[in-house]
Amino acid sequence: MDIKRFETGPRMSQAVVHNGTVYLAGQVGKAGDDVTTQTKQALDEVDRLLALAGTDKTKILSATIWLADMVDFPKMNSVWDVWASQGNTPARATGEAKLATPEYLVEVIVIAAL
């Protein structure tokens, strides 16, 4: 089975396609921006990478969202709810975790079908 990797670097690929499934690396916004802006930026990157792999957000199967602080859950959801494809919303989990730097407030990880 073929494996396609997109935007591959020494540490990770931003997207990997295998057996009709697209796996994205965690996407973040610009460090230091507020959680609403970072969420929008991260979801814009999800859109871009899914398009690069040949699919789109209507085919997302699963999403995992990490927040630096769960107090930001409603703000993140306000962006997600506008962005998500209604009728095609994926299985989703959201939790709190320390992210790569304290300036990152949200990270979005998705798995999608081609």
C-alpha positions in Angstrom: 0.0 0.0 0.0 1.2 3.4 -0.9 1.9 6.1 1.7 1.9 9.7 0.6 3.4 12.4 2.8 2.9 16.1 2.4 5.1 18.9 3.7 7.6 16.4 5.2 10.3 17.8 7.5 12.9 16.1 9.7 10.5 15.7 12.6 7.1 15.2 11.0 4.9 15.5 8.0 2.0 17.9 8.1 -0.3 15.3 6.4 0.0 11.6 5.6 -2.4 9.6 3.3 -2.7 5.8 3.7 -5.4 3.4 2.6 -7.9 6.2 1.8 -7.4 8.0 5.1 -5.7 11.4 5.7 -3.9 12.0 9.0 -3.0 15.6 9.9 -0.4 16.7 12.3 -1.6 19.1 15.1 -2.4 22.5 13.7 -2.0 25.7 15.6 -2.4 29.4 15.0 0.1 32.2 15.5 1.6 32.1 19.0 0.5 35.0 21.0 -2.8 35.6 19.3 -6.0 35.1 21.3 -7.8 31.7 21.3 -10.5 32.8 18.8 -7.9 33.9 16.3 -5.7 30.9 16.8 -8.6 28.6 16.4 -9.5 30.2 13.1 -5.9 30.0 11.9 -5.6 26.4 12.8 -8.8 25.5 11.0 -7.7 27.4 8.0 -4.6 25.2 8.0 -6.7 22.1 8.3 -8.7 23.2 5.2 -5.5 23.9 3.3 -3.9 20.6 4.2 -7.0 18.6 3.5 -7.3 20.2 0.1 -3.6 19.4 -0.6 -4.3 15.8 0.2 -7.4 15.8 -2.0 -10.3 16.0 0.4 -12.1 18.6 2.6 -13.8 19.1 5.9 -17.0 17.3 4.9 -15.0 14.1 5.1 -13.4 14.6 8.6 -14.0 11.4 10.6 -12.4 12.5 13.9 -11.1 15.6 15.5 -9.1 16.0 18.7 -8.7 19.5 20.1 -6.3 20.5 22.9 -6.8 23.7 24.8 -4.2 25.2 27.1 -7.1 26.2 29.4 -10.6 24.8 29.3 -11.9 28.3 30.2 -11.5 28.9 26.4 -13.8 26.1 25.4 -16.8 28.4 24.5 -14.6 30.7 22.5 -13.0 27.8 20.5 -16.5 26.3 20.0 -17.8 29.7 18.6 -15.3 29.4 15.8 -15.6 25.6 15.4 -19.4 25.8 15.1 -19.3 28.3 12.2 -16.5 26.4 10.5 -17.8 22.8 10.8 -19.8 21.3 8.0 -23.3 20.9 9.4 -24.6 17.4 8.8 -21.0 16.2 8.4 -19.6 16.9 11.9 -17.0 14.4 13.0 -16.5 12.5 16.2 -14.7 15.0 18.4 -12.9 15.1 21.7 -11.6 18.2 23.5 -9.2 18.3 26.4 -6.8 20.5 28.3 -3.0 20.1 27.9 0.2 22.0 28.0 1.0 22.8 24.4 4.4 23.3 22.8 4.8 26.8 24.1 2.6 28.8 26.6 1.7 31.2 23.7 -0.2 28.4 21.9 -3.7 28.2 23.2 -5.3 25.6 20.9 -4.2 22.7 18.7 -6.4 20.8 16.3 -5.7 17.3 15.0 -8.0 15.6 12.4 -8.3 12.4 10.6 -10.3 12.4 7.4 -11.4 10.2 4.5 -10.3 10.9 1.0 
